[in-house]
């Protein structure tokens, strides 16, 4: 695999994190359990926000 630029690595990590959260959300929905998403983590939580799939 080619070396990633720092910006590319950050985007890739954010994409992977979002996919993990969406996978977990899907598992909850299949089980009939409510899913509560509080906010994204990271160094600057306000900047990361608390929106998932366009919803807060």
PDB file with SEQRES, HELIX, SHEET and CRYST1 records, atoms N, CA, C and O in Angstrom:
SEQRES   1 A   56  UNK UNK UNK UNK UNK UNK UNK UNK UNK UNK UNK UNK UNK          
SEQRES   2 A   56  UNK UNK UNK UNK UNK UNK UNK UNK UNK UNK UNK UNK UNK          
SEQRES   3 A   56  UNK UNK UNK UNK UNK UNK UNK UNK UNK UNK UNK UNK UNK          
SEQRES   4 A   56  UNK UNK UNK UNK UNK UNK UNK UNK UNK UNK UNK UNK UNK          
SEQRES   5 A   56  UNK UNK UNK UNK                                              
HELIX    1 AA1 UNK A    6  UNK A   31  1                                  26    
HELIX    2 AA2 UNK A   45  UNK A   48  1                                   4    
CRYST1    1.000    1.000    1.000  90.00  90.00  90.00 P 1           1          
ATOM      1  N   UNK A   1       0.850  -1.181   0.000  1.00  0.00           N  
ATOM      2  CA  UNK A   1       0.000   0.000   0.000  1.00  0.00           C  
ATOM      3  C   UNK A   1       0.888   1.234   0.000  1.00  0.00           C  
ATOM      4  O   UNK A   1       1.921   1.272   0.670  1.00  0.00           O  
ATOM      5  N   UNK A   2       0.479   2.232  -0.750  1.00  0.00           N  
ATOM      6  CA  UNK A   2       1.234   3.482  -0.808  1.00  0.00           C  
ATOM      7  C   UNK A   2       1.132   4.232   0.507  1.00  0.00           C  
ATOM      8  O   UNK A   2       0.182   4.060   1.271  1.00  0.00           O  
ATOM      9  N   UNK A   3       2.128   5.066   0.750  1.00  0.00           N  
ATOM     10  CA  UNK A   3       2.140   5.905   1.946  1.00  0.00           C  
ATOM     11  C   UNK A   3       1.035   6.948   1.828  1.00  0.00           C  
ATOM     12  O   UNK A   3       0.856   7.551   0.770  1.00  0.00           O  
ATOM     13  N   UNK A   4       0.297   7.161   2.912  1.00  0.00           N  
ATOM     14  CA  UNK A   4      -0.777   8.146   2.921  1.00  0.00           C  
ATOM     15  C   UNK A   4      -0.273   9.466   3.478  1.00  0.00           C  
ATOM     16  O   UNK A   4       0.562   9.496   4.382  1.00  0.00           O  
ATOM     17  N   UNK A   5      -0.786  10.549   2.931  1.00  0.00           N  
ATOM     18  CA  UNK A   5      -0.516  11.862   3.501  1.00  0.00           C  
ATOM     19  C   UNK A   5      -1.303  11.970   4.802  1.00  0.00           C  
ATOM     20  O   UNK A   5      -2.308  11.278   4.966  1.00  0.00           O  
ATOM     21  N   UNK A   6      -0.871  12.823   5.734  1.00  0.00           N  
ATOM     22  CA  UNK A   6      -1.594  12.950   7.012  1.00  0.00           C  
ATOM     23  C   UNK A   6      -3.085  13.239   6.836  1.00  0.00           C  
ATOM     24  O   UNK A   6      -3.917  12.703   7.567  1.00  0.00           O  
ATOM     25  N   UNK A   7      -3.417  14.089   5.861  1.00  0.00           N  
ATOM     26  CA  UNK A   7      -4.822  14.429   5.632  1.00  0.00           C  
ATOM     27  C   UNK A   7      -5.603  13.204   5.157  1.00  0.00           C  
ATOM     28  O   UNK A   7      -6.746  12.995   5.563  1.00  0.00           O  
ATOM     29  N   UNK A   8      -4.985  12.400   4.299  1.00  0.00           N  
ATOM     30  CA  UNK A   8      -5.639  11.196   3.797  1.00  0.00           C  
ATOM     31  C   UNK A   8      -5.843  10.193   4.928  1.00  0.00           C  
ATOM     32  O   UNK A   8      -6.884   9.542   5.014  1.00  0.00           O  
ATOM     33  N   UNK A   9      -4.853  10.079   5.781  1.00  0.00           N  
ATOM     34  CA  UNK A   9      -4.941   9.142   6.904  1.00  0.00           C  
ATOM     35  C   UNK A   9      -6.076   9.544   7.833  1.00  0.00           C  
ATOM     36  O   UNK A   9      -6.818   8.686   8.311  1.00  0.00           O  
ATOM     37  N   UNK A  10      -6.219  10.842   8.093  1.00  0.00           N  
ATOM     38  CA  UNK A  10      -7.283  11.326   8.975  1.00  0.00           C  
ATOM     39  C   UNK A  10      -8.655  11.041   8.374  1.00  0.00           C  
ATOM     40  O   UNK A  10      -9.561  10.604   9.083  1.00  0.00           O  
ATOM     41  N   UNK A  11      -8.814  11.282   7.084  1.00  0.00           N  
ATOM     42  CA  UNK A  11     -10.085  11.017   6.417  1.00  0.00           C  
ATOM     43  C   UNK A  11     -10.398   9.524   6.460  1.00  0.00           C  
ATOM     44  O   UNK A  11     -11.535   9.136   6.728  1.00  0.00           O  
ATOM     45  N   UNK A  12      -9.409   8.697   6.201  1.00  0.00           N  
ATOM     46  CA  UNK A  12      -9.596   7.247   6.233  1.00  0.00           C  
ATOM     47  C   UNK A  12     -10.015   6.781   7.626  1.00  0.00           C  
ATOM     48  O   UNK A  12     -10.923   5.961   7.758  1.00  0.00           O  
ATOM     49  N   UNK A  13      -9.364   7.295   8.654  1.00  0.00           N  
ATOM     50  CA  UNK A  13      -9.699   6.916  10.026  1.00  0.00           C  
ATOM     51  C   UNK A  13     -11.120   7.351  10.385  1.00  0.00           C  
ATOM     52  O   UNK A  13     -11.845   6.609  11.049  1.00  0.00           O  
ATOM     53  N   UNK A  14     -11.522   8.547   9.952  1.00  0.00           N  
ATOM     54  CA  UNK A  14     -12.878   9.034  10.228  1.00  0.00           C  
ATOM     55  C   UNK A  14     -13.907   8.168   9.499  1.00  0.00           C  
ATOM     56  O   UNK A  14     -14.961   7.859  10.055  1.00  0.00           O  
ATOM     57  N   UNK A  15     -13.611   7.782   8.275  1.00  0.00           N  
ATOM     58  CA  UNK A  15     -14.500   6.929   7.493  1.00  0.00           C  
ATOM     59  C   UNK A  15     -14.656   5.565   8.162  1.00  0.00           C  
ATOM     60  O   UNK A  15     -15.765   5.039   8.260  1.00  0.00           O  
ATOM     61  N   UNK A  16     -13.551   5.000   8.619  1.00  0.00           N  
ATOM     62  CA  UNK A  16     -13.594   3.700   9.289  1.00  0.00           C  
ATOM     63  C   UNK A  16     -14.373   3.786  10.602  1.00  0.00           C  
ATOM     64  O   UNK A  16     -15.129   2.875  10.940  1.00  0.00           O  
ATOM     65  N   UNK A  17     -14.188   4.881  11.338  1.00  0.00           N  
ATOM     66  CA  UNK A  17     -14.913   5.052  12.598  1.00  0.00           C  
ATOM     67  C   UNK A  17     -16.412   5.159  12.330  1.00  0.00           C  
ATOM     68  O   UNK A  17     -17.210   4.564  13.054  1.00  0.00           O  
ATOM     69  N   UNK A  18     -16.802   5.905  11.306  1.00  0.00           N  
ATOM     70  CA  UNK A  18     -18.211   6.053  10.981  1.00  0.00           C  
ATOM     71  C   UNK A  18     -18.807   4.706  10.582  1.00  0.00           C  
ATOM     72  O   UNK A  18     -19.932   4.388  10.968  1.00  0.00           O  
ATOM     73  N   UNK A  19     -18.063   3.915   9.814  1.00  0.00           N  
ATOM     74  CA  UNK A  19     -18.553   2.598   9.420  1.00  0.00           C  
ATOM     75  C   UNK A  19     -18.748   1.689  10.624  1.00  0.00           C  
ATOM     76  O   UNK A  19     -19.708   0.920  10.669  1.00  0.00           O  
ATOM     77  N   UNK A  20     -17.846   1.768  11.602  1.00  0.00           N  
ATOM     78  CA  UNK A  20     -17.994   0.958  12.817  1.00  0.00           C  
ATOM     79  C   UNK A  20     -19.262   1.353  13.581  1.00  0.00           C  
ATOM     80  O   UNK A  20     -20.011   0.493  14.045  1.00  0.00           O  
ATOM     81  N   UNK A  21     -19.491   2.657  13.705  1.00  0.00           N  
ATOM     82  CA  UNK A  21     -20.680   3.136  14.425  1.00  0.00           C  
ATOM     83  C   UNK A  21     -21.946   2.706  13.687  1.00  0.00           C  
ATOM     84  O   UNK A  21     -22.900   2.248  14.316  1.00  0.00           O  
ATOM     85  N   UNK A  22     -21.965   2.848  12.367  1.00  0.00           N  
ATOM     86  CA  UNK A  22     -23.137   2.450  11.594  1.00  0.00           C  
ATOM     87  C   UNK A  22     -23.378   0.947  11.677  1.00  0.00           C  
ATOM     88  O   UNK A  22     -24.527   0.507  11.691  1.00  0.00           O  
ATOM     89  N   UNK A  23     -22.314   0.159  11.734  1.00  0.00           N  
ATOM     90  CA  UNK A  23     -22.451  -1.286  11.888  1.00  0.00           C  
ATOM     91  C   UNK A  23     -23.074  -1.624  13.239  1.00  0.00           C  
ATOM     92  O   UNK A  23     -23.967  -2.467  13.325  1.00  0.00           O  
ATOM     93  N   UNK A  24     -22.605  -0.971  14.277  1.00  0.00           N  
ATOM     94  CA  UNK A  24     -23.158  -1.193  15.615  1.00  0.00           C  
ATOM     95  C   UNK A  24     -24.623  -0.759  15.653  1.00  0.00           C  
ATOM     96  O   UNK A  24     -25.460  -1.447  16.237  1.00  0.00           O  
ATOM     97  N   UNK A  25     -24.930   0.376  15.036  1.00  0.00           N  
ATOM     98  CA  UNK A  25     -26.311   0.852  14.987  1.00  0.00           C  
ATOM     99  C   UNK A  25     -27.210  -0.186  14.297  1.00  0.00           C  
ATOM    100  O   UNK A  25     -28.317  -0.459  14.761  1.00  0.00           O  
ATOM    101  N   UNK A  26     -26.737  -0.746  13.213  1.00  0.00           N  
ATOM    102  CA  UNK A  26     -27.494  -1.774  12.505  1.00  0.00           C  
ATOM    103  C   UNK A  26     -27.747  -3.003  13.365  1.00  0.00           C  
ATOM    104  O   UNK A  26     -28.834  -3.579  13.332  1.00  0.00           O  
ATOM    105  N   UNK A  27     -26.745  -3.402  14.130  1.00  0.00           N  
ATOM    106  CA  UNK A  27     -26.903  -4.552  15.026  1.00  0.00           C  
ATOM    107  C   UNK A  27     -27.963  -4.278  16.096  1.00  0.00           C  
ATOM    108  O   UNK A  27     -28.758  -5.156  16.433  1.00  0.00           O  
ATOM    109  N   UNK A  28     -27.965  -3.060  16.619  1.00  0.00           N  
ATOM    110  CA  UNK A  28     -28.978  -2.692  17.614  1.00  0.00           C  
ATOM    111  C   UNK A  28     -30.366  -2.739  16.996  1.00  0.00           C  
ATOM    112  O   UNK A  28     -31.295  -3.286  17.590  1.00  0.00           O  
ATOM    113  N   UNK A  29     -30.511  -2.159  15.790  1.00  0.00           N  
ATOM    114  CA  UNK A  29     -31.814  -2.137  15.126  1.00  0.00           C  
ATOM    115  C   UNK A  29     -32.314  -3.554  14.858  1.00  0.00           C  
ATOM    116  O   UNK A  29     -33.496  -3.839  15.055  1.00  0.00           O  
ATOM    117  N   UNK A  30     -31.431  -4.443  14.411  1.00  0.00           N  
ATOM    118  CA  UNK A  30     -31.822  -5.832  14.154  1.00  0.00           C  
ATOM    119  C   UNK A  30     -32.280  -6.531  15.424  1.00  0.00           C  
ATOM    120  O   UNK A  30     -33.134  -7.416  15.378  1.00  0.00           O  
ATOM    121  N   UNK A  31     -31.715  -6.138  16.552  1.00  0.00           N  
ATOM    122  CA  UNK A  31     -32.064  -6.755  17.835  1.00  0.00           C  
ATOM    123  C   UNK A  31     -33.263  -6.080  18.494  1.00  0.00           C  
ATOM    124  O   UNK A  31     -33.753  -6.549  19.521  1.00  0.00           O  
ATOM    125  N   UNK A  32     -33.738  -4.982  17.907  1.00  0.00           N  
ATOM    126  CA  UNK A  32     -34.867  -4.259  18.486  1.00  0.00           C  
ATOM    127  C   UNK A  32     -34.497  -3.443  19.705  1.00  0.00           C  
ATOM    128  O   UNK A  32     -35.343  -3.173  20.558  1.00  0.00           O  
ATOM    129  N   UNK A  33     -33.237  -3.051  19.793  1.00  0.00           N  
ATOM    130  CA  UNK A  33     -32.740  -2.274  20.935  1.00  0.00           C  
ATOM    131  C   UNK A  33     -32.506  -0.840  20.482  1.00  0.00           C  
ATOM    132  O   UNK A  33     -31.981  -0.605  19.393  1.00  0.00           O  
ATOM    133  N   UNK A  34     -32.895   0.115  21.316  1.00  0.00           N  
ATOM    134  CA  UNK A  34     -32.689   1.523  20.993  1.00  0.00           C  
ATOM    135  C   UNK A  34     -31.193   1.837  20.932  1.00  0.00           C  
ATOM    136  O   UNK A  34     -30.413   1.335  21.741  1.00  0.00           O  
ATOM    137  N   UNK A  35     -30.807   2.659  19.979  1.00  0.00           N  
ATOM    138  CA  UNK A  35     -29.413   3.049  19.818  1.00  0.00           C  
ATOM    139  C   UNK A  35     -29.296   4.532  20.118  1.00  0.00           C  
ATOM    140  O   UNK A  35     -29.986   5.346  19.504  1.00  0.00           O  
ATOM    141  N   UNK A  36     -28.434   4.889  21.049  1.00  0.00           N  
ATOM    142  CA  UNK A  36     -28.215   6.286  21.419  1.00  0.00           C  
ATOM    143  C   UNK A  36     -26.800   6.679  21.067  1.00  0.00           C  
ATOM    144  O   UNK A  36     -25.837   6.122  21.594  1.00  0.00           O  
ATOM    145  N   UNK A  37     -26.678   7.653  20.165  1.00  0.00           N  
ATOM    146  CA  UNK A  37     -25.362   8.158  19.760  1.00  0.00           C  
ATOM    147  C   UNK A  37     -25.182   9.525  20.384  1.00  0.00           C  
ATOM    148  O   UNK A  37     -25.921  10.457  20.068  1.00  0.00           O  
ATOM    149  N   UNK A  38     -24.209   9.652  21.265  1.00  0.00           N  
ATOM    150  CA  UNK A  38     -24.012  10.914  21.970  1.00  0.00           C  
ATOM    151  C   UNK A  38     -23.178  11.895  21.154  1.00  0.00           C  
ATOM    152  O   UNK A  38     -23.643  12.994  20.851  1.00  0.00           O  
ATOM    153  N   UNK A  39     -21.968  11.519  20.798  1.00  0.00           N  
ATOM    154  CA  UNK A  39     -21.115  12.406  20.002  1.00  0.00           C  
ATOM    155  C   UNK A  39     -19.876  11.657  19.549  1.00  0.00           C  
ATOM    156  O   UNK A  39     -19.528  10.602  20.079  1.00  0.00           O  
ATOM    157  N   UNK A  40     -19.225  12.234  18.554  1.00  0.00           N  
ATOM    158  CA  UNK A  40     -17.954  11.695  18.083  1.00  0.00           C  
ATOM    159  C   UNK A  40     -16.885  12.041  19.092  1.00  0.00           C  
ATOM    160  O   UNK A  40     -16.965  13.074  19.757  1.00  0.00           O  
ATOM    161  N   UNK A  41     -15.894  11.194  19.213  1.00  0.00           N  
ATOM    162  CA  UNK A  41     -14.776  11.445  20.119  1.00  0.00           C  
ATOM    163  C   UNK A  41     -13.721  12.298  19.445  1.00  0.00           C  
ATOM    164  O   UNK A  41     -13.996  12.991  18.465  1.00  0.00           O  
ATOM    165  N   UNK A  42     -12.549  12.243  19.962  1.00  0.00           N  
ATOM    166  CA  UNK A  42     -11.443  12.989  19.384  1.00  0.00           C  
ATOM    167  C   UNK A  42     -10.961  14.093  20.296  1.00  0.00           C  
ATOM    168  O   UNK A  42     -11.454  14.270  21.410  1.00  0.00           O  
ATOM    169  N   UNK A  43      -9.994  14.824  19.804  1.00  0.00           N  
ATOM    170  CA  UNK A  43      -9.391  15.893  20.601  1.00  0.00           C  
ATOM    171  C   UNK A  43     -10.335  17.074  20.756  1.00  0.00           C  
ATOM    172  O   UNK A  43     -10.409  17.671  21.830  1.00  0.00           O  
ATOM    173  N   UNK A  44     -11.053  17.415  19.700  1.00  0.00           N  
ATOM    174  CA  UNK A  44     -11.956  18.566  19.734  1.00  0.00           C  
ATOM    175  C   UNK A  44     -13.378  18.057  19.500  1.00  0.00           C  
ATOM    176  O   UNK A  44     -13.845  18.021  18.362  1.00  0.00           O  
ATOM    177  N   UNK A  45     -14.059  17.668  20.561  1.00  0.00           N  
ATOM    178  CA  UNK A  45     -15.374  17.047  20.440  1.00  0.00           C  
ATOM    179  C   UNK A  45     -16.412  17.999  19.857  1.00  0.00           C  
ATOM    180  O   UNK A  45     -17.299  17.563  19.124  1.00  0.00           O  
ATOM    181  N   UNK A  46     -16.318  19.287  20.168  1.00  0.00           N  
ATOM    182  CA  UNK A  46     -17.277  20.245  19.599  1.00  0.00           C  
ATOM    183  C   UNK A  46     -17.132  20.331  18.090  1.00  0.00           C  
ATOM    184  O   UNK A  46     -18.126  20.444  17.373  1.00  0.00           O  
ATOM    185  N   UNK A  47     -15.913  20.277  17.610  1.00  0.00           N  
ATOM    186  CA  UNK A  47     -15.675  20.339  16.170  1.00  0.00           C  
ATOM    187  C   UNK A  47     -16.164  19.052  15.498  1.00  0.00           C  
ATOM    188  O   UNK A  47     -16.721  19.096  14.401  1.00  0.00           O  
ATOM    189  N   UNK A  48     -15.956  17.913  16.154  1.00  0.00           N  
ATOM    190  CA  UNK A  48     -16.373  16.632  15.588  1.00  0.00           C  
ATOM    191  C   UNK A  48     -17.887  16.542  15.516  1.00  0.00           C  
ATOM    192  O   UNK A  48     -18.427  15.922  14.599  1.00  0.00           O  
ATOM    193  N   UNK A  49     -18.571  17.146  16.460  1.00  0.00           N  
ATOM    194  CA  UNK A  49     -20.026  17.188  16.441  1.00  0.00           C  
ATOM    195  C   UNK A  49     -20.695  15.957  17.000  1.00  0.00           C  
ATOM    196  O   UNK A  49     -20.050  15.043  17.514  1.00  0.00           O  
ATOM    197  N   UNK A  50     -22.017  15.962  16.883  1.00  0.00           N  
ATOM    198  CA  UNK A  50     -22.801  14.850  17.386  1.00  0.00           C  
ATOM    199  C   UNK A  50     -23.828  14.396  16.369  1.00  0.00           C  
ATOM    200  O   UNK A  50     -24.840  13.794  16.728  1.00  0.00           O  
ATOM    201  N   UNK A  51     -23.576  14.677  15.117  1.00  0.00           N  
ATOM    202  CA  UNK A  51     -24.490  14.294  14.039  1.00  0.00           C  
ATOM    203  C   UNK A  51     -24.082  12.946  13.453  1.00  0.00           C  
ATOM    204  O   UNK A  51     -22.899  12.683  13.237  1.00  0.00           O  
ATOM    205  N   UNK A  52     -25.074  12.098  13.200  1.00  0.00           N  
ATOM    206  CA  UNK A  52     -24.860  10.798  12.577  1.00  0.00           C  
ATOM    207  C   UNK A  52     -25.947  10.620  11.534  1.00  0.00           C  
ATOM    208  O   UNK A  52     -27.133  10.637  11.863  1.00  0.00           O  
ATOM    209  N   UNK A  53     -25.558  10.452  10.294  1.00  0.00           N  
ATOM    210  CA  UNK A  53     -26.504  10.314   9.177  1.00  0.00           C  
ATOM    211  C   UNK A  53     -27.467  11.488   9.089  1.00  0.00           C  
ATOM    212  O   UNK A  53     -28.652  11.306   8.807  1.00  0.00           O  
ATOM    213  N   UNK A  54     -26.960  12.688   9.329  1.00  0.00           N  
ATOM    214  CA  UNK A  54     -27.777  13.890   9.211  1.00  0.00           C  
ATOM    215  C   UNK A  54     -28.726  14.141  10.375  1.00  0.00           C  
ATOM    216  O   UNK A  54     -29.554  15.050  10.312  1.00  0.00           O  
ATOM    217  N   UNK A  55     -28.616  13.353  11.428  1.00  0.00           N  
ATOM    218  CA  UNK A  55     -29.491  13.512  12.585  1.00  0.00           C  
ATOM    219  C   UNK A  55     -28.655  13.758  13.841  1.00  0.00           C  
ATOM    220  O   UNK A  55     -27.523  13.289  13.961  1.00  0.00           O  
ATOM    221  N   UNK A  56     -29.243  14.502  14.765  1.00  0.00           N  
ATOM    222  CA  UNK A  56     -28.572  14.727  16.055  1.00  0.00           C  
ATOM    223  C   UNK A  56     -29.271  13.969  17.141  1.00  0.00           C  
ATOM    224  O   UNK A  56     -28.859  14.029  18.300  1.00  0.00           O  
TER     225      UNK A  56                                                      
END                                                                             
